[in-house]
Amino acid sequence: MKVCIVGASGKLGRYMLKHCLDRGYSVVGVCRPQSTEKLAHFGDGIELVPGRTSDRDVIRRAVAGCDGVLTVLVPWGVNGYSSGTAQAVLDYSEERARLVFSCGWHITRDGRDEYSSVFLAILKVGGWIARMLRFVDINDQVEACRRVFRSNKRWTVVRGSDIEEGESEGLPIWREHVGDPALKSNRTRRTDFGLFMVHALTNDALIRKAPAIVSCKSPSALADA
């Protein structure tokens, strides 16, 4: 399998890269030119396409011939970075390619997710401050996912809980909607977030789904089991 990782130099991207290589996949990585050194230790094991992930020409070249595309939807700045990235992947990926996108729990596909008042308040205030500082635009990530949800491509949007570093705890569990008791612990190891993203490439049950994930070793997951 040939896989393109859009955002390969980030923390999540590097974990996904390792998981792909462990499976023997051929990998094309897209990252900003100034970040290529972060991937130097992979040597000739990967093909690099330097450039902004919202650059349509960069994405067109990177996804050509790929069976799967793993995309980190980062809402940097206030110029449509996340939605531009998603649209380019949707437009230029192969017709039958598996497309897997990452985002947070705040994304909802059908409005049936249940959030605490504290979560919603933090999202509203934090999002407003970040946008005023022109640092990130959460609304652009929402728009990016709307575009994915409208697509007829073979997509999956993986919605991650709070992320922590540490050794792998195994493949996270998932549920259709935030608010499910199994997700209550709200924590996932970053390496396992990457593991689930790579797993989704070959799990057809996740096609056109937006799974919300949590660590399989978290108290809520164990209690549900």
DAZI-V311268 format. One record per residue. N is the residue number from 0. RES is the residue in one small letter. SS is DSSP state (alpha for helix, beta for strand, coil for the rest). Layout:
N|RES|SS + N|RES|SS
This chain:
0|m|coil + 1|k|beta + 2|v|beta + 3|c|beta + 4|i|beta + 5|v|beta + 6|g|coil + 7|a|coil + 8|s|coil + 9|g|coil + 10|k|alpha + 11|l|alpha + 12|g|alpha + 13|r|alpha + 14|y|alpha + 15|m|alpha + 16|l|alpha + 17|k|alpha + 18|h|alpha + 19|c|alpha + 20|l|alpha + 21|d|alpha + 22|r|coil + 23|g|coil + 24|y|coil + 25|s|beta + 26|v|beta + 27|v|beta + 28|g|beta + 29|v|beta + 30|c|beta + 31|r|coil + 32|p|alpha + 33|q|alpha + 34|s|alpha + 35|t|alpha + 36|e|alpha + 37|k|alpha + 38|l|alpha + 39|a|alpha + 40|h|alpha + 41|f|alpha + 42|g|alpha + 43|d|alpha + 44|g|alpha + 45|i|beta + 46|e|beta + 47|l|beta + 48|v|beta + 49|p|beta + 50|g|coil + 51|r|coil + 52|t|coil + 53|s|coil + 54|d|coil + 55|r|alpha + 56|d|alpha + 57|v|alpha + 58|i|alpha + 59|r|alpha + 60|r|alpha + 61|a|alpha + 62|v|alpha + 63|a|coil + 64|g|coil + 65|c|coil + 66|d|coil + 67|g|beta + 68|v|beta + 69|l|beta + 70|t|beta + 71|v|beta + 72|l|coil + 73|v|coil + 74|p|coil + 75|w|beta + 76|g|coil + 77|v|coil + 78|n|coil + 79|g|coil + 80|y|alpha + 81|s|alpha + 82|s|alpha + 83|g|alpha + 84|t|alpha + 85|a|alpha + 86|q|alpha + 87|a|alpha + 88|v|alpha + 89|l|alpha + 90|d|alpha + 91|y|alpha + 92|s|coil + 93|e|coil + 94|e|coil + 95|r|coil + 96|a|coil + 97|r|beta + 98|l|beta + 99|v|beta + 100|f|beta + 101|s|beta + 102|c|beta + 103|g|beta + 104|w|coil + 105|h|coil + 106|i|coil + 107|t|coil + 108|r|coil + 109|d|coil + 110|g|coil + 111|r|coil + 112|d|coil + 113|e|coil + 114|y|coil + 115|s|coil + 116|s|alpha + 117|v|alpha + 118|f|alpha + 119|l|alpha + 120|a|alpha + 121|i|alpha + 122|l|alpha + 123|k|alpha + 124|v|alpha + 125|g|alpha + 126|g|alpha + 127|w|alpha + 128|i|alpha + 129|a|alpha + 130|r|alpha + 131|m|alpha + 132|l|coil + 133|r|coil + 134|f|coil + 135|v|beta + 136|d|coil + 137|i|alpha + 138|n|alpha + 139|d|alpha + 140|q|alpha + 141|v|alpha + 142|e|alpha + 143|a|alpha + 144|c|alpha + 145|r|alpha + 146|r|alpha + 147|v|alpha + 148|f|alpha + 149|r|alpha + 150|s|coil + 151|n|coil + 152|k|coil + 153|r|beta + 154|w|beta + 155|t|beta + 156|v|beta + 157|v|beta + 158|r|beta + 159|g|beta + 160|s|coil + 161|d|coil + 162|i|beta + 163|e|beta + 164|e|coil + 165|g|coil + 166|e|coil + 167|s|coil + 168|e|coil + 169|g|coil + 170|l|coil + 171|p|coil + 172|i|beta + 173|w|beta + 174|r|beta + 175|e|coil + 176|h|coil + 177|v|coil + 178|g|coil + 179|d|coil + 180|p|alpha + 181|a|alpha + 182|l|alpha + 183|k|coil + 184|s|coil + 185|n|coil + 186|r|coil + 187|t|beta + 188|r|beta + 189|r|alpha + 190|t|alpha + 191|d|alpha + 192|f|alpha + 193|g|alpha + 194|l|alpha + 195|f|alpha + 196|m|alpha + 197|v|alpha + 198|h|alpha + 199|a|alpha + 200|l|coil + 201|t|coil + 202|n|coil + 203|d|alpha + 204|a|alpha + 205|l|alpha + 206|i|coil + 207|r|coil + 208|k|beta + 209|a|coil + 210|p|coil + 211|a|beta + 212|i|beta + 213|v|beta + 214|s|coil + 215|c|coil + 216|k|coil + 217|s|coil + 218|p|alpha + 219|s|alpha + 220|a|alpha + 221|l|alpha + 222|a|alpha + 223|d|alpha + 224|a|coil
